[in-house]
């Protein structure tokens, strides 16, 4: 008997993919599926209407075919969602992906105490070392979970560093993002372990629009590593993420991202990731933000 791997787990997992196309109904459907509070639907609709008024920028040194935004699916999720409590059922190929990214998940979890969240397509599969973080008062969870548990923080800070009207792709992300990472470090707390998130676009002809929001209160510190990959398809995929970092007085955020994207077939020109992201940090008085970004 052979074992089928899908979404990185040994047990076969069927996925549900929204029909292609982008409209106000699509935005409402994403918000409804995520069970979001009313303020989030308002946020999304404002962003979508602003996006409709904007024009896609013409990048001076990048040539690519026009993107058909009606030929993209904006939401995909496994019908069954295994929690990432142990690595015993993780597809070895997924672990190899981590290793190629420089994120050896098994070794990090066992030896260096790294809390890791894995996001496949539109949903989080769970966070390791959850108990350790709770004891320290540190929050690492998906944006979707944060909207339910910490709605006041999401409403207060989301879109304050990268406003919905900042640019074409930021507006698109604000309208349709379905998941991502949320980190909150209380005042005076030094996060006791490294934090890490792994994002993967796993379905063909879907876009990935993850949202990362990290808040470090006064006199706190945190180190966060993000990894992104996608399979090599012969069609293009759109990755339009938004990252917002907020370092309050005398706090420190170390943010690192390693992105391993398929560049497309150099001979035929088919396939590849359109990687249009907006990443920005706000450092207040005597605060420090250290950025490390690797694109391969």
C-alpha positions as a LaTeX table, in Angstrom:
\begin{tabular}{lrrr}
\hline
Residue & $x$ (\AA) & $y$ (\AA) & $z$ (\AA) \\
\hline
Unk1 & 0.00 & 0.00 & 0.00 \\
Unk2 & 1.42 & 3.35 & $-0.99$ \\
Unk3 & 0.97 & 6.47 & 1.08 \\
Unk4 & $-0.29$ & 9.61 & $-0.58$ \\
Unk5 & 1.16 & 12.90 & 0.62 \\
Unk6 & $-0.86$ & 16.05 & 0.45 \\
Unk7 & $-0.44$ & 19.28 & 2.39 \\
Unk8 & 2.71 & 17.78 & 3.87 \\
Unk9 & 0.97 & 15.13 & 5.98 \\
Unk10 & 0.90 & 11.35 & 5.69 \\
Unk11 & $-2.87$ & 11.12 & 5.90 \\
Unk12 & $-4.42$ & 12.23 & 2.59 \\
Unk13 & $-6.21$ & 15.55 & 3.05 \\
Unk14 & $-8.71$ & 16.84 & 0.53 \\
Unk15 & $-8.70$ & 20.55 & $-0.07$ \\
Unk16 & $-11.52$ & 22.97 & $-0.69$ \\
Unk17 & $-10.74$ & 25.77 & $-3.14$ \\
Unk18 & $-12.95$ & 28.79 & $-3.73$ \\
Unk19 & $-14.01$ & 29.38 & $-7.35$ \\
Unk20 & $-11.74$ & 31.71 & $-9.29$ \\
Unk21 & $-12.55$ & 35.38 & $-9.42$ \\
Unk22 & $-12.47$ & 38.49 & $-7.26$ \\
Unk23 & $-15.52$ & 40.52 & $-6.31$ \\
Unk24 & $-17.14$ & 41.96 & $-3.22$ \\
Unk25 & $-18.87$ & 38.60 & $-2.80$ \\
Unk26 & $-15.46$ & 36.89 & $-2.71$ \\
Unk27 & $-14.30$ & 39.24 & 0.03 \\
Unk28 & $-17.47$ & 38.68 & 2.04 \\
Unk29 & $-17.18$ & 34.91 & 1.60 \\
Unk30 & $-13.60$ & 34.87 & 2.94 \\
Unk31 & $-14.59$ & 36.91 & 5.98 \\
Unk32 & $-17.63$ & 34.72 & 6.62 \\
Unk33 & $-15.63$ & 31.51 & 6.25 \\
Unk34 & $-13.11$ & 32.77 & 8.80 \\
Unk35 & $-15.89$ & 33.79 & 11.22 \\
Unk36 & $-14.42$ & 37.27 & 11.56 \\
Unk37 & $-15.74$ & 40.14 & 13.68 \\
Unk38 & $-17.67$ & 42.89 & 11.91 \\
Unk39 & $-14.78$ & 45.38 & 11.97 \\
Unk40 & $-12.71$ & 43.00 & 9.84 \\
Unk41 & $-15.35$ & 42.80 & 7.13 \\
Unk42 & $-15.47$ & 46.60 & 7.12 \\
Unk43 & $-11.67$ & 46.72 & 6.85 \\
Unk44 & $-11.69$ & 44.27 & 3.93 \\
Unk45 & $-14.46$ & 46.00 & 2.00 \\
Unk46 & $-12.79$ & 49.40 & 2.37 \\
Unk47 & $-9.58$ & 47.87 & 1.02 \\
Unk48 & $-11.34$ & 46.13 & $-1.88$ \\
Unk49 & $-13.12$ & 49.31 & $-2.95$ \\
Unk50 & $-9.86$ & 51.24 & $-2.73$ \\
Unk51 & $-8.10$ & 48.54 & $-4.78$ \\
Unk52 & $-10.73$ & 48.85 & $-7.50$ \\
Unk53 & $-9.78$ & 52.52 & $-7.86$ \\
Unk54 & $-6.05$ & 51.81 & $-8.17$ \\
Unk55 & $-3.89$ & 50.78 & $-11.10$ \\
Unk56 & $-1.34$ & 48.00 & $-11.02$ \\
Unk57 & 2.11 & 49.65 & $-10.99$ \\
Unk58 & 4.45 & 49.37 & $-13.96$ \\
Unk59 & 7.70 & 48.14 & $-12.49$ \\
Unk60 & 10.68 & 49.75 & $-14.23$ \\
Unk61 & 12.92 & 46.69 & $-14.42$ \\
Unk62 & 10.49 & 43.76 & $-14.32$ \\
Unk63 & 8.70 & 42.40 & $-17.37$ \\
Unk64 & 5.82 & 39.96 & $-16.90$ \\
Unk65 & 2.53 & 39.20 & $-18.65$ \\
Unk66 & $-0.55$ & 41.02 & $-17.35$ \\
Unk67 & $-2.02$ & 39.34 & $-14.28$ \\
Unk68 & $-5.64$ & 38.23 & $-14.71$ \\
Unk69 & $-7.04$ & 38.70 & $-11.22$ \\
Unk70 & $-10.23$ & 36.88 & $-12.19$ \\
Unk71 & $-8.26$ & 33.70 & $-12.95$ \\
Unk72 & $-6.95$ & 33.32 & $-9.40$ \\
Unk73 & $-8.57$ & 31.48 & $-6.50$ \\
Unk74 & $-8.33$ & 33.56 & $-3.35$ \\
Unk75 & $-9.00$ & 30.88 & $-0.75$ \\
Unk76 & $-7.97$ & 27.27 & $-0.28$ \\
Unk77 & $-8.01$ & 25.10 & 2.83 \\
Unk78 & $-7.69$ & 21.45 & 3.80 \\
Unk79 & $-11.10$ & 19.95 & 4.62 \\
Unk80 & $-9.48$ & 18.34 & 7.66 \\
Unk81 & $-6.88$ & 20.30 & 9.59 \\
Unk82 & $-4.34$ & 18.28 & 11.59 \\
Unk83 & $-2.73$ & 20.13 & 14.47 \\
Unk84 & 1.04 & 20.40 & 14.41 \\
Unk85 & 1.65 & 18.92 & 17.87 \\
Unk86 & 4.28 & 16.41 & 16.79 \\
Unk87 & 6.45 & 15.73 & 13.77 \\
Unk88 & 5.70 & 12.01 & 13.64 \\
Unk89 & 3.15 & 12.39 & 10.83 \\
Unk90 & 4.83 & 15.12 & 8.81 \\
Unk91 & 5.79 & 14.25 & 5.26 \\
Unk92 & 9.61 & 13.86 & 5.06 \\
Unk93 & 9.55 & 16.00 & 1.92 \\
Unk94 & 8.22 & 18.90 & 3.99 \\
Unk95 & 11.09 & 18.47 & 6.45 \\
Unk96 & 13.53 & 18.51 & 3.52 \\
Unk97 & 11.97 & 21.80 & 2.39 \\
Unk98 & 12.67 & 23.28 & 5.81 \\
Unk99 & 16.26 & 22.07 & 5.61 \\
Unk100 & 16.77 & 23.63 & 2.17 \\
Unk101 & 15.43 & 26.89 & 3.59 \\
Unk102 & 17.83 & 26.65 & 6.49 \\
Unk103 & 14.96 & 25.83 & 8.84 \\
Unk104 & 15.58 & 22.24 & 10.05 \\
Unk105 & 12.22 & 21.88 & 11.80 \\
Unk106 & 13.00 & 18.61 & 13.58 \\
Unk107 & 16.30 & 19.82 & 14.98 \\
Unk108 & 14.95 & 23.23 & 15.94 \\
Unk109 & 11.97 & 21.77 & 17.77 \\
Unk110 & 14.07 & 19.21 & 19.63 \\
Unk111 & 17.28 & 21.10 & 20.33 \\
Unk112 & 16.85 & 24.86 & 20.15 \\
Unk113 & 13.27 & 25.43 & 21.32 \\
Unk114 & 11.83 & 27.23 & 18.34 \\
Unk115 & 8.09 & 27.81 & 18.37 \\
Unk116 & 6.85 & 27.18 & 14.82 \\
Unk117 & 3.56 & 27.84 & 13.07 \\
Unk118 & 2.92 & 26.23 & 9.67 \\
Unk119 & 0.51 & 27.90 & 7.23 \\
Unk120 & $-0.53$ & 25.92 & 4.14 \\
Unk121 & $-2.42$ & 27.96 & 1.57 \\
Unk122 & $-5.08$ & 29.77 & 3.60 \\
Unk123 & $-4.95$ & 28.15 & 7.03 \\
Unk124 & $-2.65$ & 27.61 & 9.98 \\
Unk125 & $-1.92$ & 23.99 & 10.92 \\
Unk126 & $-0.93$ & 24.81 & 14.46 \\
Unk127 & 1.82 & 26.13 & 16.67 \\
Unk128 & 4.49 & 24.15 & 18.52 \\
Unk129 & 5.68 & 25.09 & 22.02 \\
Unk130 & 2.37 & 26.80 & 22.70 \\
Unk131 & 2.53 & 26.16 & 26.46 \\
Unk132 & 6.00 & 27.72 & 26.80 \\
Unk133 & 4.82 & 30.89 & 25.11 \\
Unk134 & 1.66 & 31.12 & 27.22 \\
Unk135 & 3.73 & 30.90 & 30.39 \\
Unk136 & 5.85 & 33.82 & 29.18 \\
Unk137 & 2.82 & 35.84 & 28.15 \\
Unk138 & 3.94 & 35.80 & 24.50 \\
Unk139 & 1.40 & 35.22 & 21.74 \\
Unk140 & 2.29 & 33.37 & 18.52 \\
Unk141 & $-0.75$ & 32.31 & 16.55 \\
Unk142 & $-2.44$ & 32.71 & 13.21 \\
Unk143 & $-4.10$ & 35.99 & 12.31 \\
Unk144 & $-7.42$ & 34.12 & 12.18 \\
Unk145 & $-7.03$ & 32.87 & 15.74 \\
Unk146 & $-5.92$ & 36.32 & 16.91 \\
Unk147 & $-9.08$ & 37.89 & 15.52 \\
Unk148 & $-11.11$ & 35.67 & 17.84 \\
Unk149 & $-8.88$ & 35.81 & 20.93 \\
Unk150 & $-7.39$ & 39.30 & 20.67 \\
Unk151 & $-9.78$ & 41.33 & 18.48 \\
Unk152 & $-8.95$ & 44.58 & 20.28 \\
Unk153 & $-5.26$ & 44.27 & 19.33 \\
Unk154 & $-6.06$ & 43.43 & 15.71 \\
Unk155 & $-8.48$ & 46.35 & 15.42 \\
Unk156 & $-5.99$ & 48.73 & 17.06 \\
Unk157 & $-2.87$ & 47.85 & 15.04 \\
Unk158 & $-3.80$ & 46.17 & 11.73 \\
Unk159 & $-3.11$ & 48.52 & 8.84 \\
Unk160 & $-1.33$ & 51.16 & 10.95 \\
Unk161 & 2.12 & 50.59 & 9.45 \\
Unk162 & 0.95 & 49.56 & 5.96 \\
Unk163 & $-2.38$ & 51.34 & 5.34 \\
Unk164 & $-4.89$ & 49.75 & 3.01 \\
Unk165 & $-4.30$ & 52.51 & 0.43 \\
Unk166 & $-0.49$ & 52.25 & 0.62 \\
Unk167 & $-0.17$ & 50.57 & $-2.77$ \\
Unk168 & $-2.00$ & 48.34 & $-5.23$ \\
Unk169 & $-0.81$ & 45.02 & $-3.81$ \\
Unk170 & $-1.17$ & 46.08 & $-0.17$ \\
Unk171 & $-4.79$ & 47.01 & $-0.87$ \\
Unk172 & $-5.36$ & 43.63 & $-2.55$ \\
Unk173 & $-3.83$ & 41.82 & 0.43 \\
Unk174 & $-5.95$ & 43.82 & 2.87 \\
Unk175 & $-9.08$ & 42.74 & 1.02 \\
Unk176 & $-8.40$ & 39.03 & 0.62 \\
Unk177 & $-5.74$ & 37.84 & 3.09 \\
Unk178 & $-6.95$ & 34.66 & 4.73 \\
Unk179 & $-4.29$ & 33.87 & 7.30 \\
Unk180 & $-0.81$ & 34.70 & 8.49 \\
Unk181 & 1.09 & 35.23 & 11.72 \\
Unk182 & 0.37 & 37.31 & 14.79 \\
Unk183 & 3.00 & 37.94 & 17.47 \\
Unk184 & 2.50 & 39.94 & 20.63 \\
Unk185 & 5.19 & 40.42 & 23.29 \\
Unk186 & 4.06 & 42.13 & 26.52 \\
Unk187 & 5.87 & 45.01 & 28.17 \\
Unk188 & 9.23 & 44.07 & 29.66 \\
Unk189 & 9.20 & 40.48 & 28.36 \\
Unk190 & 12.16 & 38.94 & 26.55 \\
Unk191 & 10.67 & 36.16 & 24.44 \\
Unk192 & 12.27 & 32.96 & 25.85 \\
Unk193 & 12.39 & 31.07 & 22.54 \\
Unk194 & 12.81 & 31.82 & 18.87 \\
Unk195 & 9.62 & 32.19 & 16.84 \\
Unk196 & 9.19 & 30.91 & 13.31 \\
Unk197 & 6.48 & 30.62 & 10.68 \\
Unk198 & 6.51 & 28.63 & 7.46 \\
Unk199 & 4.18 & 29.64 & 4.59 \\
Unk200 & 3.56 & 27.39 & 1.60 \\
Unk201 & 1.44 & 27.95 & $-1.50$ \\
Unk202 & 0.40 & 24.36 & $-2.08$ \\
Unk203 & $-2.49$ & 24.57 & $-4.56$ \\
Unk204 & $-2.15$ & 25.34 & $-8.24$ \\
Unk205 & $-3.64$ & 28.59 & $-9.56$ \\
Unk206 & $-4.19$ & 30.05 & $-6.10$ \\
Unk207 & $-2.70$ & 33.20 & $-4.68$ \\
Unk208 & $-1.09$ & 33.57 & $-1.29$ \\
Unk209 & $-1.80$ & 36.77 & 0.60 \\
Unk210 & $-0.55$ & 36.13 & 4.12 \\
Unk211 & $-0.47$ & 38.88 & 6.71 \\
Unk212 & 2.16 & 39.18 & 9.45 \\
Unk213 & 1.68 & 41.51 & 12.40 \\
Unk214 & 4.32 & 41.66 & 15.16 \\
Unk215 & 3.90 & 43.94 & 18.18 \\
Unk216 & 6.67 & 44.35 & 20.76 \\
Unk217 & 5.59 & 46.42 & 23.76 \\
Unk218 & 7.97 & 48.69 & 25.69 \\
Unk219 & 11.24 & 47.12 & 26.90 \\
Unk220 & 10.52 & 43.76 & 25.24 \\
Unk221 & 12.36 & 41.73 & 22.61 \\
Unk222 & 11.59 & 38.97 & 20.12 \\
Unk223 & 13.31 & 37.12 & 17.27 \\
Unk224 & 11.17 & 35.86 & 14.39 \\
Unk225 & 12.05 & 33.80 & 11.31 \\
Unk226 & 9.74 & 33.36 & 8.34 \\
Unk227 & 10.13 & 30.86 & 5.49 \\
Unk228 & 8.14 & 30.79 & 2.24 \\
Unk229 & 8.06 & 28.25 & $-0.60$ \\
Unk230 & 5.78 & 26.87 & $-3.31$ \\
Unk231 & 5.88 & 23.84 & $-5.65$ \\
Unk232 & 7.12 & 24.32 & $-9.21$ \\
Unk233 & 4.04 & 24.66 & $-11.43$ \\
Unk234 & 3.90 & 25.55 & $-15.13$ \\
Unk235 & 1.44 & 28.33 & $-14.35$ \\
Unk236 & 2.17 & 31.55 & $-12.50$ \\
Unk237 & 1.16 & 32.13 & $-8.89$ \\
Unk238 & 0.76 & 35.45 & $-7.14$ \\
Unk239 & 2.30 & 36.09 & $-3.72$ \\
Unk240 & 1.31 & 39.48 & $-2.30$ \\
Unk241 & 2.03 & 39.50 & 1.43 \\
Unk242 & 2.05 & 42.34 & 3.93 \\
Unk243 & 4.34 & 42.46 & 6.98 \\
Unk244 & 3.85 & 45.06 & 9.73 \\
Unk245 & 6.32 & 45.36 & 12.63 \\
Unk246 & 5.67 & 47.64 & 15.60 \\
Unk247 & 8.57 & 48.10 & 18.03 \\
Unk248 & 7.57 & 50.32 & 20.92 \\
Unk249 & 9.95 & 52.32 & 23.12 \\
Unk250 & 13.22 & 50.52 & 23.94 \\
Unk251 & 12.00 & 47.25 & 22.39 \\
Unk252 & 13.78 & 45.10 & 19.83 \\
Unk253 & 12.47 & 42.99 & 16.96 \\
Unk254 & 14.75 & 40.74 & 14.92 \\
Unk255 & 12.89 & 39.81 & 11.76 \\
Unk256 & 14.31 & 37.37 & 9.22 \\
Unk257 & 12.73 & 35.92 & 6.11 \\
Unk258 & 14.03 & 33.22 & 3.77 \\
Unk259 & 11.99 & 32.88 & 0.58 \\
Unk260 & 12.67 & 30.07 & $-1.86$ \\
Unk261 & 10.48 & 30.69 & $-4.91$ \\
Unk262 & 10.40 & 28.87 & $-8.24$ \\
Unk263 & 11.58 & 31.39 & $-10.81$ \\
Unk264 & 9.95 & 29.63 & $-13.77$ \\
Unk265 & 11.36 & 27.68 & $-16.69$ \\
Unk266 & 14.10 & 29.86 & $-18.24$ \\
Unk267 & 13.62 & 28.19 & $-21.64$ \\
Unk268 & 9.83 & 28.32 & $-22.01$ \\
Unk269 & 9.08 & 31.21 & $-19.65$ \\
Unk270 & 6.30 & 29.16 & $-18.05$ \\
Unk271 & 5.63 & 29.11 & $-14.33$ \\
Unk272 & 7.14 & 31.07 & $-11.49$ \\
Unk273 & 5.98 & 33.21 & $-8.59$ \\
Unk274 & 4.99 & 36.84 & $-8.87$ \\
Unk275 & 6.41 & 38.05 & $-5.56$ \\
Unk276 & 5.01 & 41.51 & $-4.79$ \\
Unk277 & 5.16 & 42.11 & $-1.05$ \\
Unk278 & 5.05 & 45.14 & 1.25 \\
Unk279 & 7.16 & 44.86 & 4.41 \\
Unk280 & 7.59 & 47.75 & 6.83 \\
Unk281 & 8.52 & 48.35 & 10.45 \\
Unk282 & 7.82 & 51.21 & 12.85 \\
Unk283 & 10.53 & 51.70 & 15.51 \\
Unk284 & 9.60 & 54.13 & 18.27 \\
Unk285 & 11.93 & 55.86 & 20.77 \\
Unk286 & 15.19 & 53.93 & 21.31 \\
Unk287 & 13.64 & 50.87 & 19.65 \\
Unk288 & 15.50 & 48.65 & 17.23 \\
Unk289 & 14.36 & 46.57 & 14.26 \\
Unk290 & 16.87 & 44.27 & 12.57 \\
Unk291 & 15.88 & 43.02 & 9.10 \\
Unk292 & 17.42 & 40.05 & 7.33 \\
Unk293 & 15.88 & 39.08 & 3.99 \\
Unk294 & 17.05 & 36.29 & 1.68 \\
Unk295 & 15.38 & 35.69 & $-1.70$ \\
Unk296 & 16.42 & 32.62 & $-3.68$ \\
\hline
\end{tabular}
